[in-house]
Amino acid sequence: MNKPAPNSTQAWWKEAVIYQIYPASFLSTGSGSVSGWGDIKGVISKLDYLKHLGVDIVWLSPIFKSPQADMGYDISDYKEIDPRYGTLGDVDELIAGLKKRGMKVLMDLVVNHTSDHHAWFLESRSSQSNPKRDWYHWQPPKHTENGKRIPPNNWASLLGEANSAWTWDEKTQEYYLSLFTPEQPDLNWENPEVRAAIHDVLKFWLERGASGFREDVINMISKVPGYPDAEVTNEGAPFQPGYKLFCNGPKLHEYLHAMNREVISKYEAMTVGEMPFVKDEDEIIKCVGADRQELNEIFLFDLVDIDNDSSGFRMTLKDFNGKDIKDIQSKFQRLMLDRDGWNSLFIENHDNARSVTRYTSSADTASRNLGAKLLALMQTTLAGTLFVYQGEELAMANVPADWPPSEYIDIESVNYWNKMSALYPNNEERLAFARKVLLNKARDHARTPVQWNAGPNAGFCAEGTKPWMRVNDDYKEWNAEAQRKFSDPEDLSVLQFWKRGMQQRKEHRDCFVYGDFELLDPEHENVFAYRRFGGGEAFVVVLNFSGEEVQWSVPAEAGVENWVTGNYKGKPERGTEGSIVLKPWEGLLGTAKL
């Protein structure tokens, strides 16, 4: 039971705390070209805040030149900064500021697709004979029996399943593949010139001081040849989820290995790949196994997809409980330890609703405070590299239920609401359900401006300036300044709790980062409990994912010696064996016998 952890090889990126910044919503100093829009100078102004929190690496969501059809994930120039964020000089200043503080920067590499404004695509679509035509996926149309033009296959768009993943180009009379939006044409990685151009982008940013990349939907760069139709899983819908045909395609590992061999390994950089829809454990290990030399780690979506229904679409709902969370977390803890891979620990990002609302409760101040700390306790005590999304450390929550659909401005939300409104214009029940989906799942929740203080616009931008997106109504109570100044000898604010958790994680890194994992009481419906051991010490973590009191029997194999802290006020006074009562949303951390 207490054998050494299988994956104990140490590396800087394994024990780092990585903080994701969504620049548009982080902080606006007014230095960019768009009023009320976050900018690079805003990030620079908060480097001391991040250092004090315990952050080692700042991951910047895309700041490259872009028409902003999908908030910068539609890049028109990989080597230029969008003026709304600032300049290349500002990025150089940011990198220098991070280096001065012993910190690093991770750039967001979006190379499955470009913007339709990118020079490569403008050439590609100019004519069927252009040399860059096959830099993208072009196909002639199909036709129905009555001669109606239809797309080459039945793949649905990922950001609006009512639409095709193919876009018609009137000038050249062909379709191009655009899995996300028509403004984001997919690059054709089969073309060696495309791969060489991407490698050149990597080198440009590594030479400029980046320490690695978060690689956006990197498992979509290899498609199944021939573009076959997807299986029909959504009867009656014109288009179907096609991810089995464009995720983890036949040449993915060849492309990833080449990127590592020819570029990444020469700079000792880190890579984390975003890989939606991947379920096969062998396929996961092929990407992140220590001997594979492809990626250091990947984002697995099982936890953030926990409430998706069986249709395969994201904008859906399904009930779940604490056991579902436990099963997912423990599965990947053991997988990576047993097969020499590495976990990325995240429960929030720019594409998912706020974790405190989603996995616990933000219905009232007490529940929100406890729920956010419960999640922080879980995240800081599991094995893997810890990722924290901006505002997560402040318990930022989903927007209120009384916000109308017009306040949801993300392209996925707009497409979803338009689809539901068109399908059910007079059906109050279906439209109420659509509102519920927006309230629980919309990406907008993660993109409201960071709440720095109780002043105008939550301190995100100057008074009298309209933020690009509405500030959450609760900012006067929930903000960084209030949490930083909170003072109680027996309690911590959520921000202070996160800071302490990160600090303890680093102090006990041989256990929490590199140590082994043992699940306790696997069948309990609401309690997620586990042992972590390594470096000559052991801890037990107990998490009640329920808003109700729970009677829980401490397993003998837990070996609890002493409960040292929890998410309620004061030191937990609980027995170390037998039956104990866990309060609503309670989390406990105890020392344990080896």
C-alpha positions in Angstrom: 0.0 0.0 0.0 2.9 2.4 0.8 5.2 1.5 -2.0 7.0 4.5 -3.7 4.9 6.4 -6.2 5.5 5.0 -9.8 5.9 8.5 -11.3 8.3 10.3 -9.0 10.6 11.8 -11.6 10.7 15.5 -10.8 10.3 18.4 -13.3 9.7 22.1 -12.9 6.4 21.9 -14.8 5.1 19.1 -12.6 5.2 21.1 -9.4 4.3 24.5 -10.8 1.0 26.3 -10.2 -0.3 27.6 -13.5 -2.7 30.5 -13.5 -4.8 30.9 -16.6 -5.6 34.5 -17.7 -8.4 35.3 -20.1 -6.9 38.7 -21.0 -10.1 40.4 -22.2 -11.6 40.0 -18.7 -8.6 40.3 -16.5 -7.9 44.0 -16.1 -8.2 47.0 -18.4 -5.7 49.8 -18.0 -6.9 51.6 -21.1 -3.6 50.9 -22.9 -5.2 48.8 -25.6 -7.1 50.0 -28.6 -10.6 49.0 -27.3 -12.2 50.7 -24.4 -13.3 48.5 -21.5 -11.2 45.5 -22.8 -8.5 43.8 -20.7 -5.0 44.4 -21.8 -1.4 43.2 -21.3 -0.5 46.2 -19.1 -3.3 45.0 -16.9 -1.6 41.6 -16.5 1.7 43.3 -15.8 0.0 45.4 -13.0 -1.1 42.3 -11.2 2.2 40.3 -11.3 2.8 40.9 -7.6 -0.7 39.7 -6.8 0.0 36.5 -8.7 3.4 36.0 -7.1 2.0 36.5 -3.6 -0.8 34.0 -4.3 1.8 31.3 -5.2 1.6 31.3 -9.0 4.7 30.0 -10.9 3.4 30.2 -14.5 1.0 32.5 -16.2 -0.9 31.0 -19.1 -2.3 33.7 -21.4 -5.3 32.9 -23.5 -4.7 34.1 -27.1 -3.6 37.7 -27.5 -2.5 37.4 -31.1 -4.0 39.5 -33.9 -7.6 38.4 -34.5 -11.0 39.6 -35.8 -12.3 38.2 -32.5 -15.1 36.0 -34.0 -14.3 33.6 -31.2 -12.5 35.8 -28.6 -9.1 35.4 -30.2 -9.2 31.7 -30.9 -9.4 32.8 -34.6 -5.9 34.0 -35.2 -5.0 36.1 -38.2 -1.3 36.5 -37.4 0.6 34.3 -35.0 3.5 36.8 -34.6 1.6 40.0 -34.0 -0.4 41.1 -30.9 -3.9 42.3 -31.3 -3.9 46.1 -30.7 -6.8 45.7 -28.2 -4.4 43.9 -25.9 -1.3 46.0 -26.7 1.9 45.5 -28.5 4.8 43.0 -28.8 6.8 45.5 -26.6 4.1 45.0 -23.9 4.6 41.2 -24.2 8.4 41.6 -23.8 7.8 43.8 -20.7 5.5 41.1 -19.3 8.0 38.3 -19.9 10.7 40.4 -18.3 8.5 41.1 -15.3 7.7 37.4 -14.9 11.4 36.5 -15.2 12.3 39.1 -12.5 9.9 37.3 -10.1 11.1 33.8 -11.0 7.9 33.1 -13.0 7.2 31.9 -16.5 4.7 32.4 -19.3 2.7 29.8 -21.3 1.4 30.9 -24.6 -1.9 29.6 -26.1 -1.2 27.8 -29.4 -4.2 27.6 -31.6 -3.1 25.6 -34.7 -6.0 23.3 -35.5 -7.5 26.3 -37.3 -6.8 29.9 -38.2 -9.0 33.0 -38.8 -10.5 33.3 -42.2 -8.6 36.6 -42.2 -5.2 34.9 -42.0 -3.0 35.5 -45.0 -2.7 31.8 -45.5 -6.4 31.4 -45.8 -6.9 34.4 -48.0 -4.5 32.9 -50.4 -6.1 29.5 -50.1 -9.5 30.7 -50.9 -8.4 32.9 -53.8 -8.6 30.1 -56.3 -8.6 26.3 -56.6 -5.1 26.5 -58.2 -3.5 28.6 -55.5 -0.3 27.0 -54.0 -1.8 27.3 -50.5 -5.1 25.7 -51.5 -4.3 22.5 -49.7 -3.2 24.3 -46.6 -6.8 23.9 -45.6 -9.5 21.2 -46.1 -11.4 21.9 -49.3 -14.1 19.6 -50.7 -16.6 19.8 -53.6 -20.3 19.7 -52.6 -22.6 16.7 -52.6 -26.1 16.9 -54.0 -29.4 15.4 -53.1 -31.6 13.5 -55.5 -33.4 16.7 -56.5 -30.1 18.5 -57.1 -29.8 20.5 -53.9 -26.3 21.3 -52.9 -25.3 19.9 -49.5 -22.0 19.7 -47.5 -19.5 16.9 -48.0 -20.6 15.1 -44.9 -22.9 15.3 -41.9 -20.5 16.6 -39.3 -22.0 19.2 -36.9 -20.3 22.4 -35.9 -18.8 22.3 -32.4 -20.1 25.7 -31.5 -23.6 25.3 -32.9 -24.7 21.8 -33.5 -27.6 23.0 -35.7 -25.1 24.1 -38.3 -22.7 22.1 -40.6 -19.0 21.9 -39.8 -18.4 22.9 -43.5 -18.7 26.4 -45.0 -19.5 27.1 -48.6 -17.2 29.4 -50.6 -19.1 31.0 -53.4 -16.1 32.2 -55.3 -14.3 28.8 -55.7 -17.5 26.7 -55.5 -16.2 24.4 -52.8 -16.7 23.8 -49.0 -14.0 24.3 -46.5 -13.9 22.5 -43.1 -14.6 24.8 -40.2 -15.2 22.7 -37.1 -15.9 25.6 -34.8 -17.3 28.6 -36.8 -17.2 29.7 -40.4 -14.6 32.2 -39.4 -12.2 29.4 -38.2 -11.1 27.3 -41.1 -9.2 24.1 -40.2 -5.6 23.8 -41.2 -4.6 20.7 -43.3 -1.8 19.1 -41.3 -1.3 16.5 -44.0 0.6 19.2 -45.8 4.3 19.3 -44.7 4.4 23.0 -45.5 1.7 23.6 -42.8 3.6 21.7 -40.2 6.8 23.6 -41.0 5.0 26.9 -40.7 3.6 25.9 -37.3 7.0 24.9 -36.1 8.3 28.3 -37.1 5.6 29.9 -34.9 6.7 27.8 -32.0 10.3 28.8 -32.4 9.3 32.5 -32.7 7.7 32.5 -29.2 10.2 30.3 -27.5 13.0 32.6 -28.7 11.1 35.5 -27.4 10.9 34.0 -23.9 7.9 31.7 -23.7 8.4 28.6 -21.6 5.9 26.5 -23.3 2.4 26.2 -24.8 -1.1 25.2 -24.1 -2.1 23.6 -27.3 -5.8 24.3 -28.2 -7.8 21.2 -29.4 -4.6 19.7 -30.5 -6.1 16.2 -30.9 -8.2 17.5 -33.8 -5.2 18.2 -36.1 -5.4 14.8 -37.8 -8.7 13.8 -39.5 -9.8 10.4 -40.8 -9.1 10.4 -44.5 -12.0 10.7 -46.9 -14.2 12.7 -44.4 -16.8 9.8 -43.9 -20.2 10.6 -42.4 -20.5 10.5 -38.6 -22.8 7.9 -36.9 -26.3 9.2 -36.4 -26.7 9.6 -32.7 -29.2 12.5 -32.7 -32.2 11.3 -34.7 -33.9 14.0 -36.7 -31.0 16.4 -36.6 -29.4 17.4 -40.0 -25.9 17.2 -38.6 -24.2 14.8 -36.2 -21.3 14.8 -33.7 -18.3 13.8 -35.7 -15.6 13.8 -33.1 -14.8 10.1 -33.6 -13.6 11.1 -37.1 -11.6 14.2 -36.3 -10.3 13.6 -32.8 -7.1 11.6 -32.3 -6.9 10.8 -36.0 -4.4 8.4 -37.6 -1.4 10.8 -37.7 -1.9 12.7 -34.5 1.1 11.0 -32.7 3.3 11.5 -35.7 2.6 15.2 -35.7 3.0 15.6 -31.9 6.2 13.6 -31.8 7.7 15.8 -34.6 6.8 19.0 -32.8 8.5 17.7 -29.7 11.6 16.4 -31.5 12.1 19.3 -33.8 11.2 22.2 -31.6 9.9 21.7 -28.0 12.7 19.4 -26.7 15.4 21.8 -27.9 14.1 24.5 -25.5 13.2 22.3 -22.5 9.7 23.8 -22.8 6.5 22.4 -21.5 3.3 21.4 -23.4 -0.2 20.8 -22.2 -2.7 19.7 -24.9 -6.4 20.3 -24.9 -8.0 17.0 -25.9 -11.8 16.9 -25.8 -13.8 13.7 -26.4 -10.9 11.4 -25.6 -12.0 8.4 -23.5 -9.6 5.6 -24.4 -6.9 5.1 -21.7 -4.3 3.7 -24.1 -4.8 6.7 -26.4 -4.3 9.1 -23.4 -1.1 7.4 -22.4 0.2 7.5 -26.0 0.0 11.3 -25.7 1.5 11.8 -22.2 3.5 8.7 -21.3 6.9 9.7 -20.1 8.6 7.7 -22.8 6.4 9.0 -25.6 8.0 12.4 -26.1 4.8 14.0 -27.4 3.1 16.1 -24.7 3.9 16.6 -21.0 0.2 16.5 -20.0 -3.2 16.9 -21.5 -6.5 18.4 -20.4 -9.0 15.6 -20.0 -12.7 16.7 -20.2 -14.5 14.0 -18.2 -15.0 16.2 -15.1 -16.1 19.4 -17.0 -18.3 17.2 -19.2 -19.9 15.5 -16.2 -23.3 17.1 -16.8 -23.4 16.5 -20.6 -26.2 14.2 -21.7 -25.7 11.2 -24.0 -26.1 13.2 -27.2 -22.5 14.3 -27.2 -23.4 18.0 -27.2 -22.1 20.4 -24.6 -25.1 22.6 -24.2 -27.1 19.9 -22.4 -27.8 18.9 -18.8 -27.6 15.7 -16.7 -27.7 15.2 -13.0 -24.6 14.0 -11.1 -23.4 13.5 -7.5 -20.2 13.3 -5.5 -19.6 9.7 -6.5 -19.5 10.8 -10.1 -16.8 13.3 -9.3 -14.9 10.8 -7.2 -15.0 8.1 -9.9 -13.6 10.5 -12.5 -10.8 12.0 -10.3 -9.7 8.6 -8.9 -9.7 7.0 -12.3 -7.2 9.5 -13.7 -5.1 9.7 -10.5 -4.5 5.9 -10.8 -4.1 5.9 -14.6 -1.3 8.4 -14.6 0.5 6.8 -11.6 0.2 3.3 -12.8 1.2 4.0 -16.4 3.8 6.8 -16.0 1.7 9.6 -17.4 0.9 13.0 -15.8 -2.3 14.7 -14.8 -3.4 18.3 -15.3 -5.6 19.4 -12.4 -8.4 21.8 -13.5 -12.0 22.3 -12.8 -12.4 25.7 -14.5 -11.3 27.4 -17.6 -12.6 30.0 -20.1 -14.9 27.4 -21.8 -16.8 26.2 -18.7 -19.1 27.7 -16.1 -17.8 28.6 -12.6 -16.8 25.6 -10.5 -18.3 26.8 -7.2 -21.7 27.0 -8.8 -21.4 23.9 -10.8 -20.0 21.3 -8.4 -21.1 22.8 -5.1 -23.4 25.7 -4.4 -23.2 29.5 -4.7 -26.8 29.9 -3.6 -25.9 31.8 -0.5 -22.7 33.3 1.1 -22.0 30.5 3.5 -22.4 27.7 0.9 -20.4 29.6 -1.6 -17.5 30.1 0.9 -17.5 26.5 1.9 -17.9 25.1 -1.6 -15.1 27.1 -3.0 -12.8 26.0 -0.2 -13.9 22.4 -0.6 -12.8 22.5 -4.2 -9.5 24.3 -3.4 -8.7 21.5 -0.9 -9.3 18.9 -3.5 -7.3 20.6 -6.2 -4.3 21.3 -4.0 -4.0 17.8 -2.7 -4.3 15.7 -5.9 -1.3 14.5 -8.0 -0.5 16.4 -11.1 0.1 20.0 -12.3 -2.3 22.5 -10.7 -4.1 24.9 -13.0 -6.2 27.8 -11.5 -8.4 29.9 -13.7 -8.7 33.7 -13.0 -11.3 34.4 -10.3 -11.4 30.8 -9.2 -9.3 31.8 -6.2 -12.0 34.4 -5.4 -15.0 32.0 -5.6 -16.3 33.9 -8.6 -19.7 32.4 -9.5 -22.1 32.1 -12.4 -24.2 35.2 -13.3 -27.6 35.6 -11.6 -30.7 33.8 -12.9 -32.4 37.1 -13.7 -29.9 38.0 -16.4 -31.8 37.7 -19.8 -30.4 35.7 -22.7 -29.4 39.0 -24.3 -26.6 39.4 -21.7 -25.1 36.1 -22.9 -22.8 37.3 -25.7 -20.5 34.3 -26.3 -20.9 32.9 -29.8 -21.8 29.4 -28.5 -24.5 30.9 -26.2 -25.9 33.1 -29.0 -26.0 30.1 -31.4 -27.7 27.9 -28.8 -30.3 30.5 -27.9 -31.1 31.3 -31.5 -31.5 27.6 -32.3 -33.8 27.0 -29.4 -35.8 30.1 -30.1 -36.3 29.1 -33.7 -37.2 25.5 -32.9 -39.6 26.3 -30.0 -40.8 29.9 -30.5 -44.1 29.4 -28.5 -43.0 26.6 -26.2 -42.4 28.2 -22.7 -41.3 24.9 -21.2 -38.6 24.3 -23.8 -37.4 27.9 -23.7 -37.3 27.8 -19.9 -35.1 24.7 -20.2 -32.9 26.6 -22.6 -32.5 29.4 -20.1 -31.5 26.7 -17.5 -28.8 25.4 -19.8 -27.4 28.9 -20.3 -27.5 29.5 -16.5 -25.6 26.3 -15.8 -23.3 25.8 -18.8 -22.7 29.0 -20.8 -19.1 30.0 -21.3 -20.1 33.5 -20.5 -19.9 32.7 -16.7 -16.2 32.3 -16.9 -15.7 35.5 -18.9 -17.2 38.2 -16.7 -14.6 40.7 -15.6 -12.4 39.8 -12.7 -13.8 41.4 -9.5 -10.8 43.3 -8.0 -12.7 45.6 -5.6 -16.1 47.1 -4.6 -15.5 50.2 -6.7 -17.0 51.1 -10.1 -16.8 48.2 -12.6 -15.3 46.0 -9.8 -12.0 47.7 -10.5 -11.8 46.0 -13.9 -11.8 49.3 -15.8 -12.0 53.0 -15.0 -15.2 54.6 -13.8 -17.3 55.9 -16.7 -15.9 53.1 -19.0 -18.3 50.4 -20.2 -16.7 46.9 -19.8 -16.9 44.7 -22.9 -19.0 42.3 -20.8 -21.2 43.1 -17.9 -19.7 42.7 -14.4 -21.3 40.1 -12.2 -23.8 41.8 -9.8 -22.2 40.3 -6.7 -18.8 42.1 -7.0 -19.3 44.4 -3.9 -19.3 41.4 -1.7 -17.1 39.0 -3.6 -13.8 40.7 -4.7 -10.1 40.4 -4.3 -9.6 43.4 -2.1 -12.2 42.3 0.5 -10.7 38.8 0.6 -7.2 40.0 0.9 -8.1 42.2 3.8 -10.2 39.6 5.6 -8.9 39.0 9.1 -10.1 36.3 11.5 -7.7 34.3 13.7 -9.8 31.2 13.2 -10.9 31.5 9.6 -9.6 32.4 6.1 -11.2 34.0 3.1 -11.4 31.9 -0.1 -8.4 33.8 -1.5 -6.4 33.2 1.7 -7.4 29.5 1.7 -6.1 29.0 -1.8 -2.9 30.7 -1.0 -2.3 28.5 2.1 -3.2 25.4 0.0 -0.7 26.2 -2.7 2.0 26.9 -0.1 1.3 23.6 1.7 1.3 21.8 -1.6 4.8 23.0 -2.3 6.1 22.4 1.2 4.8 18.8 1.0 5.4 18.3 -2.8 6.9 14.8 -2.4 3.5 13.8 -1.1 0.9 16.0 -2.8 2.6 16.5 -6.2 4.6 13.3 -6.6 3.1 10.9 -4.1 0.8 7.9 -4.4 -3.0 7.9 -4.2 -5.4 5.5 -2.6 -9.1 5.9 -2.8 -11.1 5.4 0.4 -14.8 4.3 0.6 -15.3 4.1 -3.2 -19.0 3.4 -3.1 -20.2 6.3 -0.9 -22.6 8.5 -2.9 -21.4 11.9 -1.7 -18.0 11.5 0.1 -14.8 11.6 -1.9 -12.0 10.5 0.5 -8.4 9.5 -0.3 -4.9 9.0 1.1 -1.9 10.7 -0.3 1.5 9.3 0.7 5.1 10.0 -0.3 8.3 11.6 1.0 8.0 9.9 4.4 4.6 11.3 5.2 0.9 10.6 4.6 -2.3 12.6 4.6 -6.1 11.9 4.3 -8.5 14.2 2.5 -12.3 13.9 3.1 -14.7 15.9 0.9 -18.5 16.0 1.4 -19.9 16.9 -2.0 -23.4 17.4 -0.5 -25.3 20.3 1.0 -26.5 18.0 3.7 -24.9 16.6 6.8 -23.5 13.1 6.2 -22.7 10.3 8.6 -19.4 8.8 7.5 -17.5 5.8 8.8 -13.7 6.4 8.8 -12.2 3.4 7.1 -9.6 1.6 9.2 -7.1 1.7 6.3 -7.3 5.6 6.4 -5.0 5.5 9.4 -5.9 9.1 10.4 -3.7 10.4 13.2 -5.1 14.0 13.5 -7.4 16.3 11.7 -5.3 19.4 11.1 -7.5 21.7 9.1 -10.7 22.0 7.1 -12.9 24.5 5.4 -15.1 25.4 8.4 -14.0 27.9 11.0 -11.5 26.7 13.6 -9.7 23.4 13.8 -11.9 20.4 13.1 -12.9 18.5 16.3 -13.7 15.0 15.0 -12.8 11.5 15.9 -10.1 9.7 13.9 -11.9 6.4 13.7 -15.5 5.1 13.8 -18.4 7.2 12.6 -18.2 10.9 12.2 -20.6 13.6 11.0 -19.5 15.7 8.0 -21.2 19.1 7.8 -22.6 20.4 4.5 -19.9 20.9 1.9 -17.3 20.1 4.5 -13.7 19.2 3.7 -11.1 17.8 6.1 -7.4 17.3 5.9 -5.6 15.0 8.3 -2.2 13.6 8.9 -2.0 9.8 8.7 0.1 6.8 9.5 2.5 5.5 6.9 
